[in-house]
Structures are given as C-alpha cells and as structure tokens.
Amino acid sequence: MIHQLWKDAPTIKNVKCVHTDAKKYLVNRVLTEGKTYEVKNETEEFLFVIDNSGKVGGFYKEYFEELQ
C-alpha cells in the first residue's frame, strides 16, 4: 500500500511529455504533450507521475524526456 503515499512524497525529478501516441492504451486523456510532470517514483520501465487527473499514474518512459 506504499503507492498510496506517493502523491505526498518528495518529487524525484521533473519530466516533459513528448508525445501521447500510445499503441495500446489511451494516455491522451491524462497526459498533455509539452506539459511538465513531477516524478514521484521510477522503475526500469515506468515513471509514476501526478497526471492531469491529479492522481499518481504509471506510464512508460517513452512518453517523457528528462528536464535538466
């Protein structure tokens, strides 16, 4: 149940959404191309960010580029 605490966790880094062209899932409803998102957790394949719904969601890293 640790994932329920991620929203209040400190931000690891910020990323920018570069596209929402998903092959399998609808991500354009919760991500906006060009918008910056706060990363709350990260795995090898996924970034967990606070999306447009205000909740933490897990998305493939391919949708984002890391900001310096």
PDB file of N, CA, C, O and CB in Angstrom:
ATOM      1  N   MET A   1       0.807  -1.197   0.000  1.00  0.00           N
ATOM      2  CA  MET A   1       0.000   0.000   0.000  1.00  0.00           C
ATOM      3  C   MET A   1       0.858   1.271   0.000  1.00  0.00           C
ATOM      4  O   MET A   1       0.334   2.371   0.177  1.00  0.00           O
ATOM      5  CB  MET A   1      -0.923  -0.008   1.197  1.00  0.00           C
ATOM      6  N   ILE A   2       2.163   1.125  -0.196  1.00  0.00           N
ATOM      7  CA  ILE A   2       3.045   2.292  -0.205  1.00  0.00           C
ATOM      8  C   ILE A   2       2.707   3.245  -1.345  1.00  0.00           C
ATOM      9  O   ILE A   2       2.973   4.443  -1.248  1.00  0.00           O
ATOM     10  CB  ILE A   2       4.499   1.852  -0.313  1.00  0.00           C
ATOM     11  N   HIS A   3       2.123   2.726  -2.429  1.00  0.00           N
ATOM     12  CA  HIS A   3       1.778   3.577  -3.565  1.00  0.00           C
ATOM     13  C   HIS A   3       0.763   4.657  -3.192  1.00  0.00           C
ATOM     14  O   HIS A   3       0.663   5.668  -3.887  1.00  0.00           O
ATOM     15  CB  HIS A   3       1.229   2.730  -4.699  1.00  0.00           C
ATOM     16  N   GLN A   4       0.017   4.465  -2.120  1.00  0.00           N
ATOM     17  CA  GLN A   4      -0.956   5.462  -1.691  1.00  0.00           C
ATOM     18  C   GLN A   4      -0.281   6.688  -1.082  1.00  0.00           C
ATOM     19  O   GLN A   4      -0.916   7.734  -0.948  1.00  0.00           O
ATOM     20  CB  GLN A   4      -1.922   4.852  -0.688  1.00  0.00           C
ATOM     21  N   LEU A   5       0.988   6.579  -0.713  1.00  0.00           N
ATOM     22  CA  LEU A   5       1.719   7.690  -0.121  1.00  0.00           C
ATOM     23  C   LEU A   5       2.545   8.460  -1.149  1.00  0.00           C
ATOM     24  O   LEU A   5       3.120   9.495  -0.810  1.00  0.00           O
ATOM     25  CB  LEU A   5       2.619   7.181   0.977  1.00  0.00           C
ATOM     26  N   TRP A   6       2.620   7.989  -2.389  1.00  0.00           N
ATOM     27  CA  TRP A   6       3.458   8.603  -3.400  1.00  0.00           C
ATOM     28  C   TRP A   6       3.059  10.038  -3.716  1.00  0.00           C
ATOM     29  O   TRP A   6       3.931  10.865  -3.982  1.00  0.00           O
ATOM     30  CB  TRP A   6       3.417   7.786  -4.647  1.00  0.00           C
ATOM     31  N   LYS A   7       1.767  10.358  -3.696  1.00  0.00           N
ATOM     32  CA  LYS A   7       1.322  11.702  -4.051  1.00  0.00           C
ATOM     33  C   LYS A   7       1.947  12.754  -3.136  1.00  0.00           C
ATOM     34  O   LYS A   7       2.272  13.852  -3.589  1.00  0.00           O
ATOM     35  CB  LYS A   7      -0.204  11.787  -3.986  1.00  0.00           C
ATOM     36  N   ASP A   8       2.115  12.434  -1.864  1.00  0.00           N
ATOM     37  CA  ASP A   8       2.682  13.367  -0.901  1.00  0.00           C
ATOM     38  C   ASP A   8       4.201  13.229  -0.771  1.00  0.00           C
ATOM     39  O   ASP A   8       4.828  13.988  -0.032  1.00  0.00           O
ATOM     40  CB  ASP A   8       2.036  13.161   0.447  1.00  0.00           C
ATOM     41  N   ALA A   9       4.785  12.285  -1.473  1.00  0.00           N
ATOM     42  CA  ALA A   9       6.238  12.066  -1.411  1.00  0.00           C
ATOM     43  C   ALA A   9       6.975  13.197  -2.115  1.00  0.00           C
ATOM     44  O   ALA A   9       6.408  13.862  -2.982  1.00  0.00           O
ATOM     45  CB  ALA A   9       6.616  10.706  -2.047  1.00  0.00           C
ATOM     46  N   PRO A  10       8.238  13.422  -1.748  1.00  0.00           N
ATOM     47  CA  PRO A  10       9.008  14.462  -2.449  1.00  0.00           C
ATOM     48  C   PRO A  10       9.206  14.104  -3.920  1.00  0.00           C
ATOM     49  O   PRO A  10       9.274  12.929  -4.282  1.00  0.00           O
ATOM     50  CB  PRO A  10      10.377  14.668  -1.771  1.00  0.00           C
ATOM     51  N   THR A  11       9.294  15.114  -4.745  1.00  0.00           N
ATOM     52  CA  THR A  11       9.488  14.928  -6.179  1.00  0.00           C
ATOM     53  C   THR A  11      10.919  14.494  -6.456  1.00  0.00           C
ATOM     54  O   THR A  11      11.865  15.111  -5.966  1.00  0.00           O
ATOM     55  CB  THR A  11       9.157  16.223  -6.950  1.00  0.00           C
ATOM     56  N   ILE A  12      11.081  13.425  -7.246  1.00  0.00           N
ATOM     57  CA  ILE A  12      12.407  12.915  -7.602  1.00  0.00           C
ATOM     58  C   ILE A  12      13.041  13.790  -8.677  1.00  0.00           C
ATOM     59  O   ILE A  12      14.203  14.183  -8.572  1.00  0.00           O
ATOM     60  CB  ILE A  12      12.317  11.451  -8.087  1.00  0.00           C
ATOM     61  N   LYS A  13      12.257  14.089  -9.714  1.00  0.00           N
ATOM     62  CA  LYS A  13      12.715  14.913 -10.829  1.00  0.00           C
ATOM     63  C   LYS A  13      11.493  15.372 -11.608  1.00  0.00           C
ATOM     64  O   LYS A  13      10.372  14.944 -11.332  1.00  0.00           O
ATOM     65  CB  LYS A  13      13.709  14.130 -11.750  1.00  0.00           C
ATOM     66  N   ASN A  14      11.713  16.239 -12.575  1.00  0.00           N
ATOM     67  CA  ASN A  14      10.649  16.702 -13.456  1.00  0.00           C
ATOM     68  C   ASN A  14      10.907  16.190 -14.865  1.00  0.00           C
ATOM     69  O   ASN A  14      12.049  16.127 -15.321  1.00  0.00           O
ATOM     70  CB  ASN A  14      10.548  18.250 -13.442  1.00  0.00           C
ATOM     71  N   VAL A  15       9.832  15.828 -15.541  1.00  0.00           N
ATOM     72  CA  VAL A  15       9.925  15.347 -16.917  1.00  0.00           C
ATOM     73  C   VAL A  15       8.897  16.077 -17.770  1.00  0.00           C
ATOM     74  O   VAL A  15       7.897  16.589 -17.267  1.00  0.00           O
ATOM     75  CB  VAL A  15       9.709  13.810 -16.988  1.00  0.00           C
ATOM     76  N   LYS A  16       9.164  16.114 -19.069  1.00  0.00           N
ATOM     77  CA  LYS A  16       8.261  16.746 -20.024  1.00  0.00           C
ATOM     78  C   LYS A  16       7.665  15.677 -20.917  1.00  0.00           C
ATOM     79  O   LYS A  16       8.388  14.815 -21.417  1.00  0.00           O
ATOM     80  CB  LYS A  16       8.995  17.821 -20.866  1.00  0.00           C
ATOM     81  N   CYS A  17       6.372  15.719 -21.123  1.00  0.00           N
ATOM     82  CA  CYS A  17       5.701  14.769 -22.008  1.00  0.00           C
ATOM     83  C   CYS A  17       6.017  15.147 -23.453  1.00  0.00           C
ATOM     84  O   CYS A  17       5.756  16.276 -23.869  1.00  0.00           O
ATOM     85  CB  CYS A  17       4.154  14.754 -21.755  1.00  0.00           C
ATOM     86  N   VAL A  18       6.577  14.211 -24.220  1.00  0.00           N
ATOM     87  CA  VAL A  18       6.957  14.493 -25.604  1.00  0.00           C
ATOM     88  C   VAL A  18       5.934  13.982 -26.614  1.00  0.00           C
ATOM     89  O   VAL A  18       5.877  14.481 -27.738  1.00  0.00           O
ATOM     90  CB  VAL A  18       8.304  13.881 -25.899  1.00  0.00           C
ATOM     91  N   HIS A  19       5.128  12.996 -26.229  1.00  0.00           N
ATOM     92  CA  HIS A  19       4.052  12.529 -27.114  1.00  0.00           C
ATOM     93  C   HIS A  19       3.045  11.708 -26.314  1.00  0.00           C
ATOM     94  O   HIS A  19       3.328  11.234 -25.214  1.00  0.00           O
ATOM     95  CB  HIS A  19       4.626  11.688 -28.291  1.00  0.00           C
ATOM     96  N   THR A  20       1.868  11.558 -26.902  1.00  0.00           N
ATOM     97  CA  THR A  20       0.818  10.737 -26.288  1.00  0.00           C
ATOM     98  C   THR A  20       0.295   9.703 -27.282  1.00  0.00           C
ATOM     99  O   THR A  20      -0.855   9.272 -27.193  1.00  0.00           O
ATOM    100  CB  THR A  20      -0.341  11.626 -25.784  1.00  0.00           C
ATOM    101  N   ASP A  21       1.148   9.309 -28.232  1.00  0.00           N
ATOM    102  CA  ASP A  21       0.774   8.344 -29.262  1.00  0.00           C
ATOM    103  C   ASP A  21       0.953   6.925 -28.740  1.00  0.00           C
ATOM    104  O   ASP A  21       1.937   6.260 -29.063  1.00  0.00           O
ATOM    105  CB  ASP A  21       1.609   8.556 -30.539  1.00  0.00           C
ATOM    106  N   ALA A  22       0.009   6.468 -27.939  1.00  0.00           N
ATOM    107  CA  ALA A  22       0.084   5.135 -27.367  1.00  0.00           C
ATOM    108  C   ALA A  22      -0.509   4.122 -28.335  1.00  0.00           C
ATOM    109  O   ALA A  22      -1.523   4.385 -28.981  1.00  0.00           O
ATOM    110  CB  ALA A  22      -0.642   5.081 -26.014  1.00  0.00           C
ATOM    111  N   LYS A  23       0.126   2.975 -28.426  1.00  0.00           N
ATOM    112  CA  LYS A  23      -0.354   1.921 -29.314  1.00  0.00           C
ATOM    113  C   LYS A  23      -1.479   1.113 -28.671  1.00  0.00           C
ATOM    114  O   LYS A  23      -2.383   0.636 -29.357  1.00  0.00           O
ATOM    115  CB  LYS A  23       0.794   0.997 -29.701  1.00  0.00           C
ATOM    116  N   LYS A  24      -1.414   0.965 -27.350  1.00  0.00           N
ATOM    117  CA  LYS A  24      -2.334   0.059 -26.683  1.00  0.00           C
ATOM    118  C   LYS A  24      -3.298   0.753 -25.720  1.00  0.00           C
ATOM    119  O   LYS A  24      -4.429   0.299 -25.550  1.00  0.00           O
ATOM    120  CB  LYS A  24      -1.558  -0.972 -25.944  1.00  0.00           C
ATOM    121  N   TYR A  25      -2.873   1.830 -25.097  1.00  0.00           N
ATOM    122  CA  TYR A  25      -3.669   2.481 -24.057  1.00  0.00           C
ATOM    123  C   TYR A  25      -4.001   3.915 -24.448  1.00  0.00           C
ATOM    124  O   TYR A  25      -3.327   4.501 -25.295  1.00  0.00           O
ATOM    125  CB  TYR A  25      -2.924   2.458 -22.717  1.00  0.00           C
ATOM    126  N   LEU A  26      -5.040   4.484 -23.834  1.00  0.00           N
ATOM    127  CA  LEU A  26      -5.388   5.885 -24.045  1.00  0.00           C
ATOM    128  C   LEU A  26      -4.699   6.726 -22.980  1.00  0.00           C
ATOM    129  O   LEU A  26      -5.118   6.737 -21.823  1.00  0.00           O
ATOM    130  CB  LEU A  26      -6.932   6.095 -24.007  1.00  0.00           C
ATOM    131  N   VAL A  27      -3.657   7.420 -23.365  1.00  0.00           N
ATOM    132  CA  VAL A  27      -2.951   8.262 -22.406  1.00  0.00           C
ATOM    133  C   VAL A  27      -3.213   9.743 -22.654  1.00  0.00           C
ATOM    134  O   VAL A  27      -2.894  10.576 -21.806  1.00  0.00           O
ATOM    135  CB  VAL A  27      -1.458   7.984 -22.467  1.00  0.00           C
ATOM    136  N   ASN A  28      -3.789  10.082 -23.802  1.00  0.00           N
ATOM    137  CA  ASN A  28      -4.025  11.490 -24.102  1.00  0.00           C
ATOM    138  C   ASN A  28      -5.114  12.106 -23.234  1.00  0.00           C
ATOM    139  O   ASN A  28      -5.311  13.321 -23.263  1.00  0.00           O
ATOM    140  CB  ASN A  28      -4.391  11.648 -25.552  1.00  0.00           C
ATOM    141  N   ARG A  29      -5.818  11.297 -22.470  1.00  0.00           N
ATOM    142  CA  ARG A  29      -6.829  11.824 -21.540  1.00  0.00           C
ATOM    143  C   ARG A  29      -6.207  12.293 -20.227  1.00  0.00           C
ATOM    144  O   ARG A  29      -6.787  13.123 -19.528  1.00  0.00           O
ATOM    145  CB  ARG A  29      -7.889  10.760 -21.254  1.00  0.00           C
ATOM    146  N   VAL A  30      -5.032  11.768 -19.889  1.00  0.00           N
ATOM    147  CA  VAL A  30      -4.402  12.107 -18.611  1.00  0.00           C
ATOM    148  C   VAL A  30      -3.022  12.742 -18.756  1.00  0.00           C
ATOM    149  O   VAL A  30      -2.453  13.209 -17.770  1.00  0.00           O
ATOM    150  CB  VAL A  30      -4.288  10.876 -17.767  1.00  0.00           C
ATOM    151  N   LEU A  31      -2.477  12.765 -19.972  1.00  0.00           N
ATOM    152  CA  LEU A  31      -1.204  13.443 -20.232  1.00  0.00           C
ATOM    153  C   LEU A  31      -1.403  14.459 -21.340  1.00  0.00           C
ATOM    154  O   LEU A  31      -2.201  14.247 -22.253  1.00  0.00           O
ATOM    155  CB  LEU A  31      -0.090  12.426 -20.612  1.00  0.00           C
ATOM    156  N   THR A  32      -0.673  15.565 -21.259  1.00  0.00           N
ATOM    157  CA  THR A  32      -0.720  16.602 -22.281  1.00  0.00           C
ATOM    158  C   THR A  32       0.677  16.777 -22.861  1.00  0.00           C
ATOM    159  O   THR A  32       1.644  16.991 -22.129  1.00  0.00           O
ATOM    160  CB  THR A  32      -1.255  17.945 -21.700  1.00  0.00           C
ATOM    161  N   GLU A  33       0.769  16.683 -24.170  1.00  0.00           N
ATOM    162  CA  GLU A  33       2.058  16.844 -24.838  1.00  0.00           C
ATOM    163  C   GLU A  33       2.615  18.237 -24.565  1.00  0.00           C
ATOM    164  O   GLU A  33       1.911  19.232 -24.737  1.00  0.00           O
ATOM    165  CB  GLU A  33       1.922  16.603 -26.358  1.00  0.00           C
ATOM    166  N   GLY A  34       3.887  18.312 -24.138  1.00  0.00           N
ATOM    167  CA  GLY A  34       4.539  19.575 -23.849  1.00  0.00           C
ATOM    168  C   GLY A  34       4.443  20.008 -22.395  1.00  0.00           C
ATOM    169  O   GLY A  34       5.127  20.950 -21.994  1.00  0.00           O
ATOM    170  N   LYS A  35       3.621  19.352 -21.603  1.00  0.00           N
ATOM    171  CA  LYS A  35       3.450  19.718 -20.195  1.00  0.00           C
ATOM    172  C   LYS A  35       4.512  19.034 -19.326  1.00  0.00           C
ATOM    173  O   LYS A  35       4.964  17.931 -19.635  1.00  0.00           O
ATOM    174  CB  LYS A  35       2.032  19.337 -19.708  1.00  0.00           C
ATOM    175  N   THR A  36       4.900  19.698 -18.243  1.00  0.00           N
ATOM    176  CA  THR A  36       5.879  19.161 -17.308  1.00  0.00           C
ATOM    177  C   THR A  36       5.166  18.456 -16.163  1.00  0.00           C
ATOM    178  O   THR A  36       4.159  18.944 -15.648  1.00  0.00           O
ATOM    179  CB  THR A  36       6.796  20.279 -16.771  1.00  0.00           C
ATOM    180  N   TYR A  37       5.703  17.296 -15.768  1.00  0.00           N
ATOM    181  CA  TYR A  37       5.114  16.493 -14.694  1.00  0.00           C
ATOM    182  C   TYR A  37       6.163  16.173 -13.638  1.00  0.00           C
ATOM    183  O   TYR A  37       7.351  16.053 -13.939  1.00  0.00           O
ATOM    184  CB  TYR A  37       4.506  15.191 -15.257  1.00  0.00           C
ATOM    185  N   GLU A  38       5.706  16.037 -12.393  1.00  0.00           N
ATOM    186  CA  GLU A  38       6.569  15.674 -11.272  1.00  0.00           C
ATOM    187  C   GLU A  38       6.638  14.156 -11.154  1.00  0.00           C
ATOM    188  O   GLU A  38       5.604  13.491 -11.112  1.00  0.00           O
ATOM    189  CB  GLU A  38       6.056  16.302  -9.951  1.00  0.00           C
ATOM    190  N   VAL A  39       7.850  13.603 -11.099  1.00  0.00           N
ATOM    191  CA  VAL A  39       8.046  12.167 -10.942  1.00  0.00           C
ATOM    192  C   VAL A  39       8.087  11.847  -9.451  1.00  0.00           C
ATOM    193  O   VAL A  39       8.881  12.413  -8.701  1.00  0.00           O
ATOM    194  CB  VAL A  39       9.354  11.690 -11.656  1.00  0.00           C
ATOM    195  N   LYS A  40       7.216  10.929  -9.038  1.00  0.00           N
ATOM    196  CA  LYS A  40       7.139  10.535  -7.631  1.00  0.00           C
ATOM    197  C   LYS A  40       7.834   9.201  -7.361  1.00  0.00           C
ATOM    198  O   LYS A  40       8.279   8.947  -6.242  1.00  0.00           O
ATOM    199  CB  LYS A  40       5.689  10.451  -7.197  1.00  0.00           C
ATOM    200  N   ASN A  41       7.927   8.349  -8.387  1.00  0.00           N
ATOM    201  CA  ASN A  41       8.622   7.068  -8.264  1.00  0.00           C
ATOM    202  C   ASN A  41       9.023   6.622  -9.663  1.00  0.00           C
ATOM    203  O   ASN A  41       8.456   7.077 -10.656  1.00  0.00           O
ATOM    204  CB  ASN A  41       7.724   5.985  -7.556  1.00  0.00           C
ATOM    205  N   GLU A  42      10.007   5.728  -9.731  1.00  0.00           N
ATOM    206  CA  GLU A  42      10.536   5.296 -11.025  1.00  0.00           C
ATOM    207  C   GLU A  42      10.966   3.844 -10.942  1.00  0.00           C
ATOM    208  O   GLU A  42      11.520   3.405  -9.934  1.00  0.00           O
ATOM    209  CB  GLU A  42      11.720   6.187 -11.466  1.00  0.00           C
ATOM    210  N   THR A  43      10.707   3.103 -12.010  1.00  0.00           N
ATOM    211  CA  THR A  43      11.227   1.745 -12.161  1.00  0.00           C
ATOM    212  C   THR A  43      12.006   1.716 -13.472  1.00  0.00           C
ATOM    213  O   THR A  43      12.158   2.748 -14.127  1.00  0.00           O
ATOM    214  CB  THR A  43      10.065   0.661 -12.145  1.00  0.00           C
ATOM    215  N   GLU A  44      12.496   0.554 -13.854  1.00  0.00           N
ATOM    216  CA  GLU A  44      13.239   0.445 -15.117  1.00  0.00           C
ATOM    217  C   GLU A  44      12.389   0.826 -16.319  1.00  0.00           C
ATOM    218  O   GLU A  44      12.891   1.409 -17.280  1.00  0.00           O
ATOM    219  CB  GLU A  44      13.764  -0.968 -15.295  1.00  0.00           C
ATOM    220  N   GLU A  45      11.095   0.496 -16.266  1.00  0.00           N
ATOM    221  CA  GLU A  45      10.227   0.662 -17.426  1.00  0.00           C
ATOM    222  C   GLU A  45       9.233   1.817 -17.296  1.00  0.00           C
ATOM    223  O   GLU A  45       8.792   2.371 -18.304  1.00  0.00           O
ATOM    224  CB  GLU A  45       9.477  -0.606 -17.665  1.00  0.00           C
ATOM    225  N   PHE A  46       8.879   2.182 -16.063  1.00  0.00           N
ATOM    226  CA  PHE A  46       7.805   3.145 -15.837  1.00  0.00           C
ATOM    227  C   PHE A  46       8.242   4.351 -15.020  1.00  0.00           C
ATOM    228  O   PHE A  46       9.171   4.281 -14.215  1.00  0.00           O
ATOM    229  CB  PHE A  46       6.659   2.470 -15.150  1.00  0.00           C
ATOM    230  N   LEU A  47       7.538   5.472 -15.252  1.00  0.00           N
ATOM    231  CA  LEU A  47       7.618   6.646 -14.398  1.00  0.00           C
ATOM    232  C   LEU A  47       6.244   6.824 -13.767  1.00  0.00           C
ATOM    233  O   LEU A  47       5.225   6.696 -14.446  1.00  0.00           O
ATOM    234  CB  LEU A  47       8.065   7.931 -15.202  1.00  0.00           C
ATOM    235  N   PHE A  48       6.215   7.114 -12.495  1.00  0.00           N
ATOM    236  CA  PHE A  48       4.971   7.359 -11.788  1.00  0.00           C
ATOM    237  C   PHE A  48       4.886   8.852 -11.525  1.00  0.00           C
ATOM    238  O   PHE A  48       5.643   9.396 -10.721  1.00  0.00           O
ATOM    239  CB  PHE A  48       4.888   6.535 -10.459  1.00  0.00           C
ATOM    240  N   VAL A  49       3.953   9.513 -12.214  1.00  0.00           N
ATOM    241  CA  VAL A  49       3.832  10.971 -12.166  1.00  0.00           C
ATOM    242  C   VAL A  49       2.424  11.355 -11.716  1.00  0.00           C
ATOM    243  O   VAL A  49       1.489  10.557 -11.781  1.00  0.00           O
ATOM    244  CB  VAL A  49       4.154  11.599 -13.551  1.00  0.00           C
ATOM    245  N   ILE A  50       2.302  12.605 -11.257  1.00  0.00           N
ATOM    246  CA  ILE A  50       0.969  13.138 -10.989  1.00  0.00           C
ATOM    247  C   ILE A  50       0.431  13.635 -12.323  1.00  0.00           C
ATOM    248  O   ILE A  50       0.929  14.615 -12.876  1.00  0.00           O
ATOM    249  CB  ILE A  50       0.994  14.293  -9.896  1.00  0.00           C
ATOM    250  N   ASP A  51      -0.592  12.953 -12.837  1.00  0.00           N
ATOM    251  CA  ASP A  51      -1.113  13.263 -14.170  1.00  0.00           C
ATOM    252  C   ASP A  51      -2.178  14.362 -14.110  1.00  0.00           C
ATOM    253  O   ASP A  51      -2.377  14.982 -13.065  1.00  0.00           O
ATOM    254  CB  ASP A  51      -1.698  12.000 -14.818  1.00  0.00           C
ATOM    255  N   ASN A  52      -2.852  14.597 -15.225  1.00  0.00           N
ATOM    256  CA  ASN A  52      -3.850  15.664 -15.320  1.00  0.00           C
ATOM    257  C   ASN A  52      -5.060  15.433 -14.419  1.00  0.00           C
ATOM    258  O   ASN A  52      -5.782  16.384 -14.119  1.00  0.00           O
ATOM    259  CB  ASN A  52      -4.310  15.804 -16.747  1.00  0.00           C
ATOM    260  N   SER A  53      -5.300  14.214 -13.985  1.00  0.00           N
ATOM    261  CA  SER A  53      -6.428  13.930 -13.094  1.00  0.00           C
ATOM    262  C   SER A  53      -6.094  14.272 -11.644  1.00  0.00           C
ATOM    263  O   SER A  53      -6.973  14.256 -10.781  1.00  0.00           O
ATOM    264  CB  SER A  53      -6.831  12.456 -13.203  1.00  0.00           C
ATOM    265  N   GLY A  54      -4.813  14.583 -11.374  1.00  0.00           N
ATOM    266  CA  GLY A  54      -4.395  14.902 -10.014  1.00  0.00           C
ATOM    267  C   GLY A  54      -3.987  13.693  -9.207  1.00  0.00           C
ATOM    268  O   GLY A  54      -3.673  13.807  -8.023  1.00  0.00           O
ATOM    269  N   LYS A  55      -3.991  12.532  -9.845  1.00  0.00           N
ATOM    270  CA  LYS A  55      -3.612  11.284  -9.176  1.00  0.00           C
ATOM    271  C   LYS A  55      -2.279  10.789  -9.730  1.00  0.00           C
ATOM    272  O   LYS A  55      -1.851  11.211 -10.804  1.00  0.00           O
ATOM    273  CB  LYS A  55      -4.712  10.201  -9.356  1.00  0.00           C
ATOM    274  N   VAL A  56      -1.635   9.903  -9.002  1.00  0.00           N
ATOM    275  CA  VAL A  56      -0.388   9.310  -9.465  1.00  0.00           C
ATOM    276  C   VAL A  56      -0.710   8.182 -10.437  1.00  0.00           C
ATOM    277  O   VAL A  56      -1.481   7.275 -10.123  1.00  0.00           O
ATOM    278  CB  VAL A  56       0.465   8.791  -8.272  1.00  0.00           C
ATOM    279  N   GLY A  57      -0.112   8.252 -11.609  1.00  0.00           N
ATOM    280  CA  GLY A  57      -0.303   7.221 -12.624  1.00  0.00           C
ATOM    281  C   GLY A  57       1.042   6.739 -13.129  1.00  0.00           C
ATOM    282  O   GLY A  57       2.016   7.493 -13.142  1.00  0.00           O
ATOM    283  N   GLY A  58       1.097   5.478 -13.546  1.00  0.00           N
ATOM    284  CA  GLY A  58       2.322   4.900 -14.083  1.00  0.00           C
ATOM    285  C   GLY A  58       2.275   4.881 -15.602  1.00  0.00           C
ATOM    286  O   GLY A  58       1.309   4.408 -16.199  1.00  0.00           O
ATOM    287  N   PHE A  59       3.335   5.402 -16.222  1.00  0.00           N
ATOM    288  CA  PHE A  59       3.398   5.496 -17.678  1.00  0.00           C
ATOM    289  C   PHE A  59       4.766   5.040 -18.162  1.00  0.00           C
ATOM    290  O   PHE A  59       5.765   5.187 -17.459  1.00  0.00           O
ATOM    291  CB  PHE A  59       3.107   6.940 -18.151  1.00  0.00           C
ATOM    292  N   TYR A  60       4.800   4.486 -19.371  1.00  0.00           N
ATOM    293  CA  TYR A  60       6.074   4.098 -19.970  1.00  0.00           C
ATOM    294  C   TYR A  60       6.975   5.321 -20.092  1.00  0.00           C
ATOM    295  O   TYR A  60       6.497   6.431 -20.325  1.00  0.00           O
ATOM    296  CB  TYR A  60       5.855   3.440 -21.356  1.00  0.00           C
ATOM    297  N   LYS A  61       8.264   5.116 -19.935  1.00  0.00           N
ATOM    298  CA  LYS A  61       9.237   6.206 -20.020  1.00  0.00           C
ATOM    299  C   LYS A  61       9.293   6.831 -21.407  1.00  0.00           C
ATOM    300  O   LYS A  61       9.739   7.970 -21.552  1.00  0.00           O
ATOM    301  CB  LYS A  61      10.609   5.704 -19.637  1.00  0.00           C
ATOM    302  N   GLU A  62       8.850   6.105 -22.426  1.00  0.00           N
ATOM    303  CA  GLU A  62       8.930   6.600 -23.799  1.00  0.00           C
ATOM    304  C   GLU A  62       8.094   7.858 -24.037  1.00  0.00           C
ATOM    305  O   GLU A  62       8.313   8.560 -25.024  1.00  0.00           O
ATOM    306  CB  GLU A  62       8.490   5.520 -24.749  1.00  0.00           C
ATOM    307  N   TYR A  63       7.146   8.152 -23.157  1.00  0.00           N
ATOM    308  CA  TYR A  63       6.305   9.336 -23.322  1.00  0.00           C
ATOM    309  C   TYR A  63       6.981  10.610 -22.810  1.00  0.00           C
ATOM    310  O   TYR A  63       6.454  11.703 -23.014  1.00  0.00           O
ATOM    311  CB  TYR A  63       4.986   9.135 -22.601  1.00  0.00           C
ATOM    312  N   PHE A  64       8.124  10.494 -22.158  1.00  0.00           N
ATOM    313  CA  PHE A  64       8.728  11.622 -21.471  1.00  0.00           C
ATOM    314  C   PHE A  64      10.191  11.829 -21.865  1.00  0.00           C
ATOM    315  O   PHE A  64      10.870  10.925 -22.351  1.00  0.00           O
ATOM    316  CB  PHE A  64       8.622  11.427 -19.978  1.00  0.00           C
ATOM    317  N   GLU A  65      10.641  13.061 -21.631  1.00  0.00           N
ATOM    318  CA  GLU A  65      12.073  13.365 -21.686  1.00  0.00           C
ATOM    319  C   GLU A  65      12.415  14.075 -20.374  1.00  0.00           C
ATOM    320  O   GLU A  65      11.636  14.880 -19.864  1.00  0.00           O
ATOM    321  CB  GLU A  65      12.446  14.259 -22.959  1.00  0.00           C
ATOM    322  N   GLU A  66      13.578  13.764 -19.852  1.00  0.00           N
ATOM    323  CA  GLU A  66      14.008  14.324 -18.575  1.00  0.00           C
ATOM    324  C   GLU A  66      14.456  15.767 -18.760  1.00  0.00           C
ATOM    325  O   GLU A  66      15.170  16.091 -19.709  1.00  0.00           O
ATOM    326  CB  GLU A  66      15.145  13.482 -17.964  1.00  0.00           C
ATOM    327  N   LEU A  67      14.030  16.623 -17.850  1.00  0.00           N
ATOM    328  CA  LEU A  67      14.447  18.019 -17.866  1.00  0.00           C
ATOM    329  C   LEU A  67      15.702  18.185 -17.052  1.00  0.00           C
ATOM    330  O   LEU A  67      15.895  17.496 -16.051  1.00  0.00           O
ATOM    331  CB  LEU A  67      13.340  18.931 -17.335  1.00  0.00           C
ATOM    332  N   GLN A  68      16.554  19.091 -17.471  1.00  0.00           N
ATOM    333  CA  GLN A  68      17.823  19.333 -16.752  1.00  0.00           C
ATOM    334  C   GLN A  68      17.633  20.327 -15.643  1.00  0.00           C
ATOM    335  O   GLN A  68      18.586  20.651 -14.935  1.00  0.00           O
ATOM    336  CB  GLN A  68      18.906  19.833 -17.705  1.00  0.00           C
TER     337      GLN A  68
END
